[in-house]
Amino acid sequence: MFRHALRSLLKSPGFTTIALLTLALGIGVNTAMFSLLDTLLFHTPPYPQSDRLVRIFRTAPTLKTGPHSPADFLDYHARASSLEPIAAFTWESFISAEPGQPAERLPGLRVTGDFFAALGVAPALGRFITAAEDQPGHDNVVVLSDALWRRLFSADPAVVGREIRLGGERVTVIGVMPARVDDLLLWDRIEAWRPMAFSDKTRAVRGANWLQLIGRLAPNATFPQAQAEMSALAADLATRYPDTNGGSGLTLMPLGQSFQNGPMQTLPWFALGLAGCVLLIACANLANLQFARHAARARDYAVRAALGASRRRLIEESLAESVPLALVGGALGVLVALWCNDALAARLGVGGDAHLALPLSWPVLAFAFVVSALSGIAFGLLPGFLASRTNVNEALKQGSRTAGNASHHRLRQALIVAEVALALVLLSGAAFFLRGLDRFVARDHGWQTDHLLTASLGLPDAKYRDGAAQIAFYGGIATQHAALPGVEHVGLSRSVPFNGFNFGQRLIVEGRPLPLPGSELVREVNGVSPGFFAAMGMAVIEGRTFTKSDLTGPPRTVINEAMARQLWPGESAIGKRIAHPVEREWQEVIGVVRDVSFPTNLNAPRTTFQTYRLLAREPTGYLSIVLRTSADPTALASAIRRAVAELDPELPLQGLAPVDQTVARGLTNYTVIAWLLGGFAALGLLLAALGIYGVISGFVAQRTSEIGLRMALGAQLHHVLQLVLGQSLRLALLGTALGLAGAYADARLLTSIMPALPAAEPLTAA
């Protein structure tokens, strides 16, 4: 049977070639998309028994994956028995300033002493941080990543025990992490680990949340048991400390899923769905081609049926052609997937300049095999089944002139309608996303991104330990940069609103009833200098922004217009006061500025309330610099670096770039997905067009005699065109009508995945 099928395929090289190419493209793009999903959603962390590792998040009415305070962590650590151990970590950059080498910022983690025990890994060299070193005054140690060890120290094993200058102090290298534990999806790029070393004052902090927690299930504990115990602990702390913990809970999440949030974790599902549409269109095309081949062999089937061939035998022969053909097409599709994965991996970023690896793992290859087999069954089973139902007497009478009965024609036309509908789903999905992304980038975000240059730097604790030293640096950096030619305004802040503000806080309003603990309003907070608003091009709606006079006197704040409109509708917000529910330090509203949106964040904001406080009254070691220029901002890069070096040569600048470039880089992954969807749409449209052409050309071939007779009786050319185009137009219109439902679903789905993406506009839909 298979040899007969092979001979049949070799006798039809045109059909075989077209089928293989169609299958290779359809299966290839689906395999590539599943590879992306396998990497992102079915990620297995590279740690022993990683299925027993969990992340612990704080929850609240407005929060699902929140951080923790030191005092809460210490309570969990002491009281939880189902998680052994529980460790805390937080992201931090460390400045490396070795003699004779330029200063650079190393991405790293501050970790508690049992962090590495929780992961269950052993060092490649040396040892890890001990509990004794996780104490103030004993924390001058560091563990290096394998990549940093090779890059800065040429993989010298003698680096263990060596002192290096890190963060403005001398620290001792005690170990090197193995390369296999690097995990960009979980941590981004990490090059150094240092002890957390809580001070006595920090250990007592409850309510200020910045710690991330990780735990390993105890040997006899299960995930539900651990969740129940942590929920009980959270409820107990909420009762004992209602001001800081009221309304808060705890939720556990497997470590491999803990990074899965935001559009880039759900958008690949949407892309896989559209890739599936491409494959369905391809299968519909191949089914139609099979219909044509079976119709041409109708007399052969009839003769064999008359000689006793069973219906099952005829169906098996059809599958004997289609399934091996699909498997070969799937093998070619794996090659297409390899090319697609290489192209995607080179463009999809994960933290900084690192790129996402997309291997063709065994689950991905199994997916390709299953999809190939199902595709072969899909386009071989139905044509074979209908061919087996051929009327023997009619087929023998008509001979080779038959092209199938009316039911065959209707089914082929139904497949074309389905192809058009699927093509519309593809087109609408790609168009809504592409157009929506363009409109999102072009929208007014409440601040002017042109002629704006930004950079960030971190002040090492050893040198800038107190607020006075930090404030002095703020003044120096502002003065230095204001003197540069072409600089119009200089602003300093905790963060620049690319992806959101870095700091959220609960809120109460003076004169309003106090809400229940945990149900307070939430605001985003940014610490800024007086020149920040002018540098950012943010319009003042009411009142004023900060001046030097605000350095003294009662605390003051500037809020956004959404906050003013919702809290004090119909009246002025100036002079009103807000505070944190625990600290109760009232801050007077002195100004209202425009709402700010985030040009690299397509998520819905956690809150629409935005407040600004004077940076010098709440100094921080992490600083963003914003410069508005009158000329090309890139021309100032070297001058800015020199200005910072004059103040402190050991301070490396990070992310020095025009805002437009930073925004484009932040949207790179979305742009890649957008063009990927556009490619799917073009491919699906091409396949659908070829399918329509094949069916209509077959229709014309069947009715050649009828058309000749019509013209002999006086029919004009436009009558013939009307006959042919009328049928194709009816099929296309019916497919379009059905596809509109899919287009509507596309729009709703994209809105749910990316709430900040502008809704589909009528022009795009048309």
VOGU-3710 file (C-alpha; in Angstrom, 3 decimals, decimal comma):
1> mfrhalrsll> 0,000/0,000/0,000  2,745/2,461/0,924  4,748/1,581/-2,183  1,664/2,244/-4,288  1,175/5,587/-2,493  4,832/6,486/-3,082  4,562/5,718/-6,774  1,397/7,811/-6,957  3,115/10,781/-5,310  6,167/10,479/-7,559
11> kspgfttial> 3,855/10,506/-10,598  2,445/13,836/-9,351  5,588/15,892/-8,663  3,699/19,183/-8,809  1,201/18,147/-6,149  3,915/16,554/-3,991  6,149/19,632/-4,123  3,325/22,035/-3,340  2,109/19,814/-0,492  5,572/19,528/1,063
21> ltlalgigvn> 6,197/23,276/0,881  2,772/24,077/2,299  3,167/21,604/5,137  6,719/22,721/5,895  5,594/26,326/6,294  2,444/25,517/8,262  4,059/23,001/10,608  7,265/25,022/10,879  5,658/28,219/12,163  3,509/26,230/14,603
31> tamfslldtl> 6,546/24,360/15,915  8,442/27,623/16,370  5,548/29,148/18,312  5,231/26,064/20,507  8,972/26,247/21,143  8,498/29,812/22,394  5,608/28,694/24,600  7,602/25,735/25,898  10,424/28,073/26,895  8,208/30,652/28,567
41> lfhtppypqs> 5,320/28,712/30,086  6,686/25,230/30,707  10,007/26,454/31,979  11,920/24,121/34,314  14,420/25,969/36,528  17,933/24,431/36,469  17,945/23,433/40,142  17,664/20,035/41,892  14,025/19,047/42,504  12,944/22,405/41,103
51> drlvrifrta> 9,308/21,313/41,317  9,598/21,763/45,112  10,794/25,364/44,840  8,215/28,111/45,322  8,009/31,878/45,311  6,046/33,476/48,167  4,052/36,613/47,348  2,122/39,050/49,485  -1,448/39,677/48,370  -3,885/42,501/49,050
61> ptlktgphsp> -7,148/43,706/47,468  -5,119/45,651/44,883  -2,070/43,363/44,760  -1,422/39,808/43,597  2,357/39,375/43,683  3,692/41,840/46,219  7,026/41,912/48,099  7,514/41,609/51,857  8,932/43,574/54,781  11,976/42,315/56,735
71> adfldyhara> 9,986/41,769/59,945  7,360/39,711/58,107  10,053/37,609/56,426  11,728/36,882/59,760  8,374/35,770/61,176  7,793/33,410/58,239  11,350/32,102/58,515  10,984/31,338/62,233  7,460/29,911/62,222  6,924/28,058/58,927
81> sslepiaaft> 7,631/24,321/59,069  6,392/23,264/55,621  9,048/25,370/53,866  12,657/24,636/54,778  14,257/27,002/54,258  12,666/30,325/53,352  15,167/32,822/51,919  14,918/36,476/50,956  16,536/38,324/48,067  16,355/41,649/46,311
91> wesfisaepg> 17,888/42,914/43,098  20,782/45,352/43,476  23,611/46,628/41,326  27,202/46,597/42,545  29,842/48,954/41,194  33,087/47,289/40,246  36,044/49,689/40,202  39,250/47,689/39,976  42,510/49,678/39,539  43,350/50,222/35,898
101> qpaerlpglr> 39,894/49,176/34,724  36,879/51,365/33,916  34,122/51,328/36,512  31,134/49,190/35,593  27,854/48,255/37,197  27,289/44,583/37,872  23,690/43,339/38,124  23,350/41,294/41,279  21,290/40,045/44,192  21,361/40,697/47,914
111> vtgdffaalg> 20,477/37,374/49,529  20,026/35,913/52,991  22,375/33,180/54,160  20,175/30,247/53,206  19,356/31,426/49,673  21,729/28,938/48,036  20,533/26,112/50,288  16,982/26,837/49,139  18,071/26,527/45,507  19,892/23,314/46,309
121> vapalgrfit> 23,001/24,110/44,273  26,695/23,621/45,057  29,409/26,136/44,149  31,691/25,509/41,189  34,534/26,994/43,228  34,873/27,916/46,885  31,761/28,159/49,036  28,576/30,137/49,488  27,509/32,793/52,016  27,119/31,568/55,591
131> aaedqpghdn> 24,726/32,746/58,313  27,643/34,379/60,112  28,431/36,466/57,002  24,811/37,538/56,728  25,393/39,993/59,584  26,330/43,700/59,567  30,077/44,160/59,699  30,778/40,634/58,448  29,191/40,927/55,028  32,237/41,982/52,991
141> vvvlsdalwr> 32,090/38,844/50,813  30,815/38,137/47,324  29,952/35,151/45,128  30,641/35,617/41,412  28,779/34,238/38,424  30,568/31,905/36,053  30,273/34,491/33,258  31,830/37,280/35,364  34,568/34,952/36,601  35,507/34,188/33,020
151> rlfsadpavv> 35,131/37,757/31,739  36,992/39,701/34,432  39,264/37,064/35,919  40,006/34,824/32,909  38,574/31,773/34,739  41,423/31,864/37,246  40,638/29,368/40,072  42,861/31,392/42,397  40,215/34,147/42,451  38,699/32,522/45,565
161> greirlgger> 40,092/34,389/48,559  41,064/37,415/46,503  39,941/40,888/47,511  38,227/43,062/44,923  36,781/46,561/45,063  33,001/46,397/44,890  30,525/49,102/45,809  33,247/51,367/47,160  34,657/48,796/49,614  37,019/45,843/49,622
171> vtvigvmpar> 35,215/42,494/49,564  36,511/38,936/49,425  35,519/36,512/46,674  34,396/33,343/48,470  32,908/31,372/45,603  31,885/31,024/41,974  28,444/29,833/40,859  28,195/27,005/38,302  27,239/28,123/34,817  24,284/25,760/34,605
181> vddlllwdri> 22,306/27,669/37,270  22,042/30,853/35,196  18,376/31,509/34,468  17,543/34,703/32,616  13,805/34,146/32,843  13,869/34,026/36,639  16,535/36,537/37,602  17,599/38,387/34,440  21,387/38,618/34,160  23,009/38,209/37,600
191> eawrpmafsd> 26,780/38,525/38,034  27,277/38,843/41,796  25,591/37,757/45,044  26,195/39,549/48,362  24,741/39,040/51,869  21,561/40,865/52,867  22,945/41,600/56,380  19,905/43,200/58,016  20,717/45,780/60,669  18,781/45,726/63,956
201> ktravrganw> 16,795/48,711/62,735  15,965/47,018/59,415  14,923/43,764/61,105  12,185/45,676/62,938  10,728/47,262/59,781  7,179/46,089/59,100  5,026/47,716/56,437  7,820/48,819/54,073  7,927/45,983/51,547  10,803/45,326/49,173
211> lqligrlapn> 11,953/41,741/49,779  11,309/38,828/47,427  10,955/35,390/49,027  11,789/31,906/47,826  11,272/28,613/49,668  11,719/24,882/49,266  9,038/22,461/50,379  10,066/20,429/53,406  10,663/16,708/52,699  7,210/15,564/53,833
221> atfpqaqaem> 5,261/18,708/52,919  2,971/19,202/49,932  2,164/22,382/48,084  -1,410/22,620/49,506  -0,088/22,094/53,038  2,465/24,848/52,601  -0,154/27,188/51,153  -2,507/26,520/54,070  0,223/27,124/56,631  1,392/30,382/55,020
231> salaadlatr> -2,189/31,624/54,710  -2,673/30,960/58,425  0,538/32,842/59,217  -0,613/35,807/57,133  -3,979/35,846/58,919  -2,236/35,786/62,318  0,062/38,677/61,392  -2,919/40,639/60,036  -4,576/40,276/63,440  -1,472/41,175/65,404
241> ypdtnggsgl> -0,374/44,078/63,183  -3,552/45,473/61,583  -1,963/48,800/60,608  0,696/47,195/58,405  -0,637/43,709/57,646  -4,400/44,166/57,710  -6,020/42,780/54,553  -2,775/41,100/53,449  -2,432/37,428/52,556  0,178/35,079/51,134
251> tlmplgqsfq> 0,144/33,021/47,973  2,648/30,416/46,819  3,612/29,911/43,208  5,916/27,302/41,623  9,265/28,895/40,896  9,107/28,053/37,195  5,856/30,004/36,841  6,725/32,935/39,093  8,031/35,140/36,286  4,922/34,596/34,136
261> ngpmqtlpwf> 3,113/37,910/34,184  2,443/40,578/31,638  1,652/40,422/27,911  4,828/38,603/26,890  3,651/35,568/28,857  0,189/35,487/27,237  0,873/36,971/23,806  2,665/33,791/22,571  -0,611/31,891/23,074  -2,271/34,385/20,742
271> alglagcvll> 0,571/33,954/18,234  0,240/30,166/18,432  -3,480/30,491/17,728  -2,811/32,525/14,601  -0,083/30,087/13,553  -2,698/27,351/13,939  -4,916/29,254/11,495  -2,082/29,116/8,957  -1,873/25,349/9,361  -5,648/24,928/9,075
281> iacanlanlq> -5,647/26,932/5,847  -2,795/24,782/4,561  -4,702/21,591/5,410  -7,836/22,931/3,715  -5,805/23,661/0,588  -4,270/20,211/0,565  -7,679/18,626/1,114  -8,972/20,469/-1,927  -5,986/19,294/-3,953  -6,686/15,761/-2,785
291> farhaarard> -10,326/16,159/-3,810  -9,175/17,123/-7,301  -6,804/14,143/-7,508  -9,455/11,731/-6,271  -12,010/13,184/-8,679  -9,635/12,572/-11,563  -9,241/8,970/-10,370  -12,952/8,426/-9,775  -13,221/5,752/-12,521  -10,234/3,885/-11,031
301> yavraalgas> -11,908/3,884/-7,597  -15,167/2,718/-9,171  -13,481/-0,193/-10,968  -11,700/-1,273/-7,787  -14,905/-0,981/-5,789  -16,711/-3,094/-8,374  -13,946/-5,719/-8,033  -14,510/-5,896/-4,242  -12,268/-3,250/-2,711  -13,767/-2,186/0,607
311> rrrlieesla> -14,444/1,407/1,649  -11,901/1,008/4,451  -9,277/-0,070/1,933  -9,840/3,030/-0,200  -9,652/5,332/2,855  -6,446/3,618/4,019  -4,896/4,209/0,599  -5,727/7,897/0,833  -4,158/8,076/4,306  -1,155/6,086/3,063
321> esvplalvgg> -0,454/9,048/0,794  -1,325/11,915/3,110  0,231/10,810/6,424  3,761/9,989/5,133  3,593/13,158/3,038  2,701/15,138/6,169  5,488/13,503/8,177  8,060/14,439/5,528  6,556/17,926/5,454  6,849/17,983/9,253
331> algvlvalwc> 10,535/17,066/9,042  11,029/19,996/6,662  8,927/22,060/9,063  11,440/21,348/11,839  14,101/22,934/9,634  11,804/25,943/9,133  11,279/26,062/12,917  15,050/26,036/13,486  15,424/29,024/11,193  12,493/30,807/12,863
341> ndalaarlgv> 13,887/30,095/16,336  17,299/31,456/15,399  15,672/34,607/14,022  13,465/35,018/17,118  16,252/34,259/19,613  18,453/36,935/18,052  15,725/39,542/18,527  13,764/38,638/21,677  15,487/40,166/24,695  15,421/39,080/28,334
351> ggdahlalpl> 16,868/41,714/30,629  19,426/44,107/29,182  21,232/42,821/26,104  20,707/39,136/26,853  18,733/37,093/24,348  16,299/34,266/24,834  17,414/30,782/23,806  14,751/28,773/21,964  15,919/25,166/21,704  13,971/22,460/19,918
361> swpvlafafv> 13,503/20,260/22,988  11,961/16,783/22,969  8,496/18,131/23,842  8,771/20,512/20,898  9,824/17,727/18,527  6,987/15,564/19,850  4,606/18,449/19,174  5,920/18,693/15,594  5,384/14,950/15,086  1,833/15,000/16,467
371> vsalsgiafg> 0,912/18,078/14,417  2,355/16,461/11,295  0,414/13,239/11,822  -2,826/15,079/12,554  -2,329/17,259/9,486  -1,883/14,187/7,311  -5,045/12,657/8,728  -6,924/15,951/8,358  -6,278/16,448/4,640  -6,327/12,757/3,725
381> llpgflasrt> -9,211/11,278/5,673  -12,137/13,339/4,368  -11,199/13,221/0,654  -10,536/9,494/0,995  -13,865/8,939/2,739  -15,811/10,822/0,054  -13,894/9,092/-2,726  -14,865/5,752/-1,224  -18,535/6,783/-1,483  -18,333/7,346/-5,243
391> nvnealkqgs> -21,382/5,985/-7,107  -19,887/3,067/-9,030  -22,452/2,999/-11,858  -22,356/6,754/-12,410  -18,549/6,869/-12,341  -18,245/4,017/-14,844  -20,772/5,686/-17,174  -19,130/9,137/-17,052  -15,576/7,854/-17,235  -12,804/10,347/-16,702
401> rtagnashhr> -15,056/13,341/-17,289  -16,458/13,228/-13,759  -15,069/15,594/-11,208  -17,097/14,482/-8,249  -20,721/14,756/-7,312  -22,605/17,729/-5,887  -21,756/16,866/-2,292  -18,049/16,907/-3,202  -18,411/20,340/-4,779  -20,251/21,698/-1,756
411> lrqalivaev> -17,597/20,395/0,602  -14,786/21,907/-1,456  -16,604/25,215/-1,456  -17,120/24,941/2,317  -13,384/24,487/2,738  -12,783/27,664/0,727  -15,265/29,560/2,909  -13,384/28,295/5,966  -10,053/29,392/4,444  -11,370/32,910/3,842
421> alalvllsga> -12,754/33,080/7,388  -9,445/31,896/8,850  -7,524/34,344/6,659  -9,687/37,169/8,006  -8,958/36,052/11,573  -5,247/36,106/10,728  -5,407/39,491/9,033  -7,466/41,112/11,749  -5,297/39,747/14,561  -2,102/40,970/12,929
431> afflrgldrf> -3,588/44,291/11,832  -5,152/45,085/15,214  -1,854/44,386/16,963  0,384/46,173/14,449  -1,854/49,216/14,215  -2,525/49,244/17,952  1,211/49,149/18,698  1,835/52,037/16,294  -0,918/54,079/17,926  0,376/53,212/21,405
441> vardhgwqtd> 3,865/54,461/20,531  2,527/57,627/18,891  0,059/58,529/21,653  0,655/61,410/24,055  2,072/59,841/27,225  1,905/63,039/29,255  5,608/63,812/28,806  7,669/64,822/25,794  10,117/62,161/24,644  11,849/64,130/21,883
451> hlltaslglp> 15,214/65,805/22,637  15,322/63,978/25,948  18,374/62,090/27,208  18,324/59,776/30,233  20,845/57,782/32,237  20,971/56,129/35,637  23,608/55,500/38,256  23,907/53,951/41,698  25,693/55,539/44,634  27,665/52,930/46,624
461> dakyrdgaaq> 26,669/52,753/50,289  30,264/52,752/51,506  30,893/56,201/50,026  27,395/57,728/50,095  26,107/56,132/53,269  24,146/59,083/54,645  21,595/61,410/53,105  23,837/64,473/53,326  26,421/62,899/50,998  23,691/61,871/48,551
471> iafyggiatq> 22,120/65,351/48,567  25,520/66,934/47,962  26,002/64,663/44,965  22,563/65,647/43,631  23,553/69,315/43,684  26,873/68,632/41,991  25,407/66,501/39,222  22,661/69,042/38,493  25,146/71,938/38,360  27,617/70,031/36,174
481> haalpgvehv> 25,002/69,009/33,621  23,211/72,348/33,527  26,490/73,921/32,373  26,811/71,647/29,347  26,166/73,372/25,990  22,762/72,555/24,543  21,220/71,455/27,865  18,004/73,366/28,584  16,733/71,577/31,711  18,186/69,037/34,146
491> glsrsvpfng> 16,029/66,740/36,267  16,818/64,017/38,795  14,437/61,311/39,968  14,118/57,871/41,480  12,877/56,604/38,129  11,899/57,708/34,649  8,411/56,462/33,710  9,325/54,030/30,948  7,731/50,906/32,397  6,167/52,333/35,549
501> fnfgqrlive> 7,197/53,894/38,831  9,471/51,885/41,108  7,652/52,583/44,351  4,010/52,101/45,408  2,417/53,185/48,656  -0,929/53,067/50,434  -2,837/56,287/50,884  -5,321/57,999/53,224  -6,941/61,407/52,718  -7,316/64,026/55,428
511> grplplpgse> -10,908/64,532/56,492  -12,088/61,194/55,073  -13,084/58,153/57,179  -10,183/55,752/57,594  -10,591/52,652/55,406  -10,108/49,172/56,791  -6,425/48,120/56,924  -5,372/46,652/53,580  -8,215/48,302/51,639  -6,623/51,741/51,378
521> lvrevngvsp> -6,148/53,470/48,039  -2,795/52,865/46,354  -0,608/55,476/44,691  2,638/55,371/42,739  5,391/57,558/44,175  8,395/59,137/42,469  11,064/61,245/44,167  12,107/64,147/41,909  14,199/67,303/41,849  12,663/70,761/41,216
531> gffaamgmav> 13,825/70,668/37,569  12,287/67,278/36,803  8,927/68,509/35,485  10,458/71,029/33,071  12,990/68,486/31,841  10,239/65,941/31,223  7,978/68,481/29,502  5,111/67,760/31,919  2,393/70,415/31,883  1,234/71,894/35,190
541> iegrtftksd> -2,574/71,845/35,410  -2,964/73,673/38,704  -0,715/75,162/41,367  3,044/74,801/41,079  5,869/72,270/41,219  8,767/72,101/43,657  11,225/74,912/44,394  14,218/75,128/46,729  11,949/76,610/49,389  10,248/73,220/49,717
551> ltgpprtvin> 13,426/71,735/51,202  12,248/73,031/54,565  8,860/73,296/56,189  6,028/70,747/56,136  6,203/67,909/53,546  4,652/68,775/50,206  3,602/66,734/47,205  2,570/67,118/43,570  -0,158/64,826/42,232  -1,556/63,904/38,834
561> eamarqlwpg> -4,857/65,140/37,458  -6,578/61,723/37,677  -5,908/61,650/41,395  -7,149/65,233/41,846  -10,266/64,539/39,775  -11,214/61,359/41,646  -10,407/62,445/45,188  -11,700/66,010/44,998  -14,203/66,198/42,124  -15,414/69,679/41,332
571> esaigkriah> -12,987/71,412/43,685  -9,341/72,426/43,838  -6,831/69,880/45,127  -4,389/72,585/46,189  -3,979/72,677/49,957  -5,470/69,222/50,494  -3,400/66,708/52,468  -2,637/63,006/52,078  -0,525/60,555/54,075  0,597/56,973/54,511
581> pverewqevi> -1,846/55,140/56,829  0,932/54,060/59,228  3,366/56,971/59,203  0,578/59,610/59,221  2,982/62,318/58,012  0,597/64,623/56,168  1,776/65,964/52,824  0,231/69,084/51,390  -0,731/69,104/47,716  0,934/72,110/46,059
591> gvvrdvsfpt> 0,415/71,227/42,406  -1,384/69,070/39,854  0,386/67,838/36,702  -0,716/65,782/33,736  -1,217/62,044/33,987  1,803/60,049/32,911  1,552/56,785/30,972  4,361/54,347/30,373  5,482/53,908/26,740  7,023/50,449/27,219
601> nlnaprttfq> 4,286/48,931/29,404  1,144/47,504/27,809  -0,277/46,282/31,116  -3,099/48,058/32,894  -1,560/50,260/35,618  -1,970/49,031/39,177  -3,356/52,446/40,060  -4,052/55,710/38,241  -2,892/57,754/41,250  0,571/59,279/40,816
611> tyrllarept> 2,396/61,444/43,360  5,760/63,190/43,363  7,857/64,037/46,388  11,003/66,108/46,686  14,003/63,825/46,176  16,301/65,768/48,519  13,916/65,185/51,434  13,939/61,433/50,820  17,378/60,768/49,275  18,141/57,467/47,611
621> gylsivlrts> 21,271/55,810/46,294  19,711/54,988/42,915  19,325/57,970/40,628  17,980/58,719/37,161  19,205/61,762/35,246  16,959/63,508/32,709  18,336/66,121/30,313  16,291/68,159/27,847  18,457/69,405/25,012  18,125/71,897/22,191
631> adptalasai> 20,120/69,739/19,773  20,729/66,067/19,056  20,927/64,442/22,520  23,371/61,745/21,358  26,030/64,441/20,805  26,137/65,044/24,571  26,929/61,465/25,612  30,695/61,888/26,008  30,313/65,245/27,776  27,874/63,713/30,261
641> rravaeldpe> 30,248/60,861/31,035  33,078/63,336/31,627  30,885/65,420/33,922  30,053/62,383/36,068  33,696/61,254/36,102  34,764/64,684/37,400  32,464/64,224/40,382  33,320/60,566/40,992  35,421/58,504/38,549  34,159/55,254/40,128
651> lplqglapvd> 30,528/55,874/39,143  29,538/54,133/35,871  26,571/55,493/33,948  23,991/52,975/32,794  21,463/53,239/30,009  22,758/56,551/28,640  20,581/57,022/25,545  17,911/59,257/24,019  14,460/58,386/25,303  13,243/57,471/21,816
661> qtvargltny> 15,918/54,772/21,593  15,178/53,483/25,085  11,463/53,247/24,294  12,146/51,434/21,012  14,434/48,994/22,835  11,805/48,425/25,523  9,228/47,555/22,848  11,548/45,279/20,864  9,830/42,052/21,907  6,399/43,442/21,035
671> tviawllggf> 7,710/44,666/17,683  9,136/41,224/16,899  5,813/39,569/17,747  3,963/42,166/15,664  5,996/41,460/12,545  5,742/37,739/13,228  1,962/38,014/13,244  2,166/40,083/10,078  4,157/37,280/8,450  1,542/34,736/9,529
681> aalglllaal> -1,199/36,913/8,048  0,613/37,293/4,728  1,283/33,562/4,535  -2,308/32,690/5,434  -3,679/35,167/2,904  -1,427/33,761/0,186  -2,514/30,193/0,941  -6,180/31,202/0,996  -5,821/33,019/-2,323  -4,154/29,976/-3,867
691> giygvisgfv> -6,939/27,790/-2,503  -9,626/29,967/-4,037  -7,741/30,008/-7,318  -7,472/26,208/-7,323  -11,166/25,628/-6,678  -12,368/28,271/-9,144  -9,985/27,061/-11,843  -11,368/23,566/-11,295  -14,871/24,985/-11,524  -13,999/26,620/-14,863
701> aqrtseiglr> -12,390/23,417/-16,165  -15,499/21,404/-15,271  -17,765/23,843/-17,079  -15,624/24,465/-20,174  -18,177/22,787/-22,421  -21,025/24,709/-20,814  -19,144/28,006/-21,194  -18,419/27,237/-24,847  -22,101/26,454/-25,448  -23,180/29,705/-23,736
711> malgaqlhhv> -20,833/31,748/-25,928  -22,028/29,903/-29,030  -25,571/30,922/-28,086  -24,561/34,591/-27,793  -23,167/35,042/-24,293  -20,612/37,862/-24,068  -17,286/37,839/-22,265  -18,671/39,826/-19,328  -21,375/37,190/-18,874  -18,705/34,498/-18,519
721> lqlvlgqslr> -16,691/36,662/-16,120  -19,838/37,324/-14,119  -20,492/33,593/-13,921  -16,969/32,784/-12,694  -16,343/35,822/-10,476  -19,845/35,636/-9,051  -19,181/32,217/-7,579  -15,783/33,204/-6,142  -17,259/36,427/-4,739  -20,077/34,548/-3,048
731> lallgtalgl> -17,584/32,223/-1,384  -15,399/35,141/-0,293  -18,321/37,141/1,112  -19,630/34,149/3,043  -16,155/33,490/4,453  -15,797/37,168/5,356  -19,117/37,156/7,196  -18,033/34,143/9,234  -14,573/35,628/9,789  -16,012/38,803/11,310
741> agayadarll> -16,842/36,850/14,458  -13,198/35,788/14,677  -12,052/39,359/14,065  -14,239/40,540/16,939  -12,736/37,828/19,154  -9,241/38,982/18,112  -9,988/42,526/19,239  -11,433/41,411/22,596  -8,578/39,009/23,243  -5,870/41,577/22,514
751> tsimpalpaa> -7,590/44,058/24,823  -7,599/41,507/27,646  -3,939/40,593/27,073  -2,703/44,182/26,762  -5,153/46,606/28,401  -3,058/49,642/27,459  -3,163/48,768/23,739  -5,538/51,136/21,910  -8,769/49,445/20,868  -9,243/48,349/17,271
761> epltaa> -10,305/51,291/15,128  -12,930/51,034/12,350  -10,400/51,883/9,633  -8,193/48,942/10,624  -11,207/46,629/10,769  -12,273/47,739/7,296
//
